[in-house]
Amino acid sequence: MKYPIMLDLTEKKVVIIGGGKVALRKAKGLVGTAADVLVVGITVLPEIKTLDVHFLEEAYRKEHLEGAFLVFICTDNLEVNQAVMQDASANQLVNDTTNQANSTFFNMATVTKKELVIGISTDGGNPSYAKKVKNEIEDLVDNFDTKEIAKRVKKN
């Protein structure tokens, strides 16, 4: 059973292994968190290089994980993915984007409007369904008057 949480990543080291499209999506999502993000890949997309993250264009080595709080595995190389899983310490949270069974955590689809954050999860089982639900909830939330709701909450 999973336990949903939100993490404060301020100044925490987050390592993304892989430099492709999935790594780009993860890096973009982390940019506003004040995390210390490192992307490692033999080839790193130019879009990643424009983000406020560190990157190394080289093969994965165990040393890349030193001090990491979160680790995202975003390669299509099974050997590298397994090496990362084996090299990660017990206190590091690891997400293998290619195999949820290898993961100690996974991301939820989220909808954000001002101070409101709504998480949508299928326990990692059906990300495309979570994305569809997210799109429908976004349409609903767009109609929320968050200022009015906040006023009503303060009155109670």
DAWOHU-V928624 format. One record per residue. N is the residue number from 1. RES is the residue in three letters. SS is DSSP state (H for helix, E for strand, C for the rest). OMEGA is omega in whole degrees, 0 to 359 (NA if undefined). NEAR is the number of other C-alpha atoms within 8 Angstrom. Layout:
# DAWOHU-V928624
N&RES&SS&OMEGA&NEAR / N&RES&SS&OMEGA&NEAR
This chain:
# DAWOHU-V928624
1&MET&C&182&2 / 2&LYS&C&179&4 / 3&TYR&C&183&4 / 4&PRO&C&177&4 / 5&ILE&C&170&4 / 6&MET&C&185&4 / 7&LEU&C&171&4 / 8&ASP&C&183&5 / 9&LEU&C&181&9 / 10&THR&C&178&8 / 11&GLU&C&176&7 / 12&LYS&C&179&9 / 13&LYS&E&176&13 / 14&VAL&E&182&13 / 15&VAL&E&176&14 / 16&ILE&E&178&16 / 17&ILE&E&184&14 / 18&GLY&C&183&14 / 19&GLY&C&183&18 / 20&GLY&C&185&11 / 21&LYS&H&180&7 / 22&VAL&H&177&9 / 23&ALA&H&178&14 / 24&LEU&H&180&12 / 25&ARG&H&179&8 / 26&LYS&H&181&10 / 27&ALA&H&178&14 / 28&LYS&H&180&8 / 29&GLY&H&182&7 / 30&LEU&H&187&10 / 31&VAL&H&183&12 / 32&GLY&H&186&6 / 33&THR&H&185&8 / 34&ALA&C&174&9 / 35&ALA&C&174&13 / 36&ASP&E&189&11 / 37&VAL&E&176&13 / 38&LEU&E&176&12 / 39&VAL&E&181&16 / 40&VAL&E&177&17 / 41&GLY&E&178&14 / 42&ILE&C&174&11 / 43&THR&C&180&9 / 44&VAL&C&180&15 / 45&LEU&C&178&10 / 46&PRO&H&180&6 / 47&GLU&H&178&7 / 48&ILE&H&182&11 / 49&LYS&H&179&11 / 50&THR&C&181&6 / 51&LEU&C&178&9 / 52&ASP&C&179&6 / 53&VAL&C&172&12 / 54&HIS&E&176&9 / 55&PHE&E&176&10 / 56&LEU&E&176&10 / 57&GLU&E&180&9 / 58&GLU&C&178&8 / 59&ALA&C&179&7 / 60&TYR&C&171&10 / 61&ARG&C&181&6 / 62&LYS&H&182&8 / 63&GLU&H&179&5 / 64&HIS&H&183&8 / 65&LEU&H&184&11 / 66&GLU&C&177&6 / 67&GLY&C&182&5 / 68&ALA&E&174&11 / 69&PHE&E&178&10 / 70&LEU&E&176&11 / 71&VAL&E&174&14 / 72&PHE&E&175&14 / 73&ILE&E&186&14 / 74&CYS&C&178&15 / 75&THR&C&174&12 / 76&ASP&C&181&6 / 77&ASN&C&184&6 / 78&LEU&H&180&7 / 79&GLU&H&178&6 / 80&VAL&H&181&9 / 81&ASN&H&179&13 / 82&GLN&H&179&8 / 83&ALA&H&179&8 / 84&VAL&H&180&10 / 85&MET&H&180&9 / 86&GLN&H&183&6 / 87&ASP&H&182&8 / 88&ALA&C&179&9 / 89&SER&C&183&5 / 90&ALA&C&182&5 / 91&ASN&C&177&5 / 92&GLN&C&176&10 / 93&LEU&E&186&11 / 94&VAL&E&175&13 / 95&ASN&E&174&14 / 96&ASP&E&185&12 / 97&THR&C&179&10 / 98&THR&C&184&8 / 99&ASN&C&182&7 / 100&GLN&H&179&10 / 101&ALA&H&178&4 / 102&ASN&H&190&8 / 103&SER&C&172&12 / 104&THR&C&174&7 / 105&PHE&C&172&7 / 106&PHE&C&181&8 / 107&ASN&C&172&5 / 108&MET&C&168&8 / 109&ALA&E&182&10 / 110&THR&E&173&9 / 111&VAL&E&182&10 / 112&THR&E&172&8 / 113&LYS&E&185&8 / 114&LYS&C&183&6 / 115&GLU&C&181&5 / 116&LEU&E&175&6 / 117&VAL&E&180&9 / 118&ILE&E&179&7 / 119&GLY&E&179&8 / 120&ILE&E&183&10 / 121&SER&C&171&9 / 122&THR&C&185&9 / 123&ASP&C&178&6 / 124&GLY&C&186&9 / 125&GLY&C&185&5 / 126&ASN&C&182&8 / 127&PRO&H&181&9 / 128&SER&H&176&6 / 129&TYR&H&178&8 / 130&ALA&H&179&13 / 131&LYS&H&178&9 / 132&LYS&H&178&8 / 133&VAL&H&178&9 / 134&LYS&H&181&12 / 135&ASN&H&179&8 / 136&GLU&H&178&8 / 137&ILE&H&177&9 / 138&GLU&H&178&9 / 139&ASP&H&179&8 / 140&LEU&H&183&8 / 141&VAL&H&178&8 / 142&ASP&H&180&7 / 143&ASN&C&178&6 / 144&PHE&C&171&6 / 145&ASP&C&187&6 / 146&THR&H&178&7 / 147&LYS&H&179&6 / 148&GLU&H&179&7 / 149&ILE&H&179&8 / 150&ALA&H&178&8 / 151&LYS&H&180&8 / 152&ARG&H&180&8 / 153&VAL&H&180&7 / 154&LYS&H&180&6 / 155&LYS&H&183&5 / 156&ASN&C&NA&4
